[in-house]
Amino acid sequence: LLTRGDCFFVEKVHNAQQAGAAAAIIMDNVDEGLLTMANPVDNPSVDVIAEKVVIPSTLVAKSVGEAMRGALKEGTRVVVEMDWKESISHPDDRVEYEFWTTSNDGCGPNCERQAAFK
């Protein structure tokens, strides 16, 4: 469980991997809606790092990360389970993802469906 900071998300994940982590959970360092982490454009040094990352990683809200950190400090066992049904539901239990190239691109029907959900 790492705190988001001044370096790029992929650099933080790469550093965790180099330190022996099997996965990386990055806690946001500010209270805000979750962002989509993307590699910076035209940054060859980060592109090289991104190609080396093989561990799974995720960004969680600050409140979620703080709750996890508090439980860990108390010695409580924390189990993290990815529940894709909460974010993208399909009747056949498959996970679907989309790629887009810049933050100005629309991310397609899944994002539109999620944005419309109240």
N, C-alpha and C positions, 0 to 999 in steps of 0.2 A: 504494500500500500504506500504509494508515493504521492507527494503533493505537487501539483502543477506549479510551474514557476516560469523563469525567464527563458529557458531553453525550449526548443521545439519538442513537441510531443514525441516524435519518433526518436529524438536523441535521448529523452528520458527512458523510453522503452528499451532502446539499445543498451544504455548504461545498466539497466536492471538485468538484461539478458547477460551482459558481460560479467555481472556480479553473481550469476548463477541462478537467477529467478526463472521459474518455469512459466510464469505469466506475470503481467503487470496490471495493477489496478491504479489508475491515476485519479486522485481526488482533486477536483477543481479548487482553486485557492480563493475564489470569490463566489458570492451568492449570485448566480445567474442561471439562465436556462442553459441546458447542455448544448455544446457546440459540436460540430463535425470537425474532427481533427483531420487535417490534410497536410501534405508535405509542401513546403514553400516552393514557389515556382523559381526555376533557374538557379538552384542552389546545389551545385555539384557535390559538395561535401556531405550534405544531408541526403542526397540521392544515393550516394555510396553506402551510407549507414542504413537507409531504408531497405536496400537490397539484402542486407545481412540479418534483418530482424526476422526471427522465425517463431517467437513466442506470441501467444495471444495477448491482446491488451484491450483495455476499455477505459473510458472516462466516466466517473460517477460524480454526482452533485456533491458540493461541499458538505451538505448536511448528512448525506449518506456516508461519505468518507469519515466524517467526524464521529458518527455513531459506530462505525466499524473500528476506528482507532480507539475509541473509548472502551469498547468491549474487549479488544485485544489487550489494552493496558490492565484491565481487570482480570485478565487470565481466562476470559471466556473464549471458547472455541468458536470461530466465525466460519461459517460455510457459505460460500458464494455460489449461487446457481443462476445460470443464464436462463431466463424464461422468455424465449422469443415470442411466445404467444401474446405477451403483453404489448409488444412493439409492432409485429407484423404477423397477422394471423392468416393462416391458410387452412382450409379444411383437411388437407393432406399432411399437415404438420411439417411442411418444408420451410426452410428459411430462404428468403429472397433478398438479394441486396442489389444496389444500383451504384454505378460509378458516375461521377460527373467531374468536370475538369476545373471549374473555378467556382468560387462562392457565388457568382452571379448566375450560374446555370440553375435551372429548375431541376429538381431531382426526380421528377416523374410522378406517376400515379400513386405510388406508395406514400410519398411525402404529402401529396395533396389529400389523400384519404386520412392520413394521420392529422394533418392540420385542420381538417373539417370535423374531426372527432371531438365531441364536447362531453 
